[in-house]
């Protein structure tokens, strides 16, 4: 029985016209990324998504999937999916994932609005069961220091990231610590425009099979206004911006990229803005 469960826990992702084995166990891409001198993580198989009508969380089926303009549909009865979230909107303590108020003070920890959400139930992965993320709650959001280490400080960090377009979707690729480029594929490191690396689905499946991770340029949401899809992206960290303790706007820290630039730490970002969430789990 244990052997059968182990086999079933691995998913085979099938792309249009091409089958490529990608090892994913309970929603985790089994490729190792260092986020500190002592911590390594697996990334989820795609960005976090939510369906309000069924209160269901899931990871996107493909790494390049984005919801785009439909993120403007915000209500507890909406039966579509959204993937741009205000900071700390896990659903805990009425911090609903479909919140769209632009009052920044409404986001984050209720009793201490300057607090981080690290290791709290305001973190999407800590509080929620992800429908395709396994049976145990072992997911979390990276801290700001972990994002910065991953993008800027780990060994060969400059060589392990690059802007790209996959199946027509712009974004950024991060490569695992021990990366081997497939024999018939070229990878150009650096943030040198989204045309820097252009892959078809079949080409990307070979990269993905070796552990490459893709972050789509999903844009952002302010209230119900969507902008920047395919142009830029922000990904939340679990850390508040402690530089702004006297500022009533209340900011949090995120990772940010556009076609020619990536910032491991983007300070002073409005908590009410809906941006992307990509969860990780620690490698034991």
Steps between C-alpha positions, in 0.01 A plus 500: 500500500783740587663430165171567318455830687854604412435435133169684502652801676701582187313681227566479129426832333398462137539801271314545172652267244791402725536283810787574734550348843525769768546378855256677726420359840190641669529819296873552561752515214779277626790730419710659775539877539712656775332792679762540775830344602307226678151486345398338173150490354282349231270735306134425439401387152341838420368824646234486769137527384167529684134432419270686740175313429651170616767643735758301307873571478716341235831536319477593133521197274787651300774732619414751227127518587359839602143623553554854370201735460255265673664590831266800501216263597506519879221350710444209734265341244722537193540158336808585293859503618721786619878512551581856613470546878539776754765434764407244764161415351504131590142511626604499867327754727280625212798588279321360198693427179241695297550820705530801268488798736780749437522579873849358560455483878242222452768255389729295723491404866202648685654564843841615380478659161877535474556128554628254243275213392792254512396176677149634562161400365493817290746316273300331223699177520497471879124550538353322199480155354598521134281265297788370287769566762488179704319402816712691753551875542869532423499805273613855576594835347867596469634778723657809344851380594431165334384662176812717500733206568336290230525767232820680597718308746497124442786341310494601132188711559565714192513193277187339645239755395378645174206680341299284263182439304336158522207410278453873439501584874770741624677447828816399683674163528694392808718191477569256787832486682630205302390588149570315177372657177336240272725406211287655224389811694670838542459710816619862507545629853418857599202733488546614142144522373226240488624387157831406664374141520200391295368148543216298355306270731705201389827686553391627839400149608864395462615793712232426757597133514845614617349714776463847344242724669303771319335808648249652257478880471149507644471875558316645799155598625401824675141476616342337195737658247749262335821622340840381384409146392786379283704808592606459864429300812524511877508199734425540870740426782378429853672810641362847575699809405633603841655817360156664487382476861383861492318467169130422516502346153653177635730330255638148456804365311484302178713371215463700179608457140441643155659421165844641582512508879444291812499609865524235768360757743248761392428722802199714566239313297137567584344210689163550330646435155414159363814322386623145448572236764739210440532261791790278601562209733822436687723214390541269799 
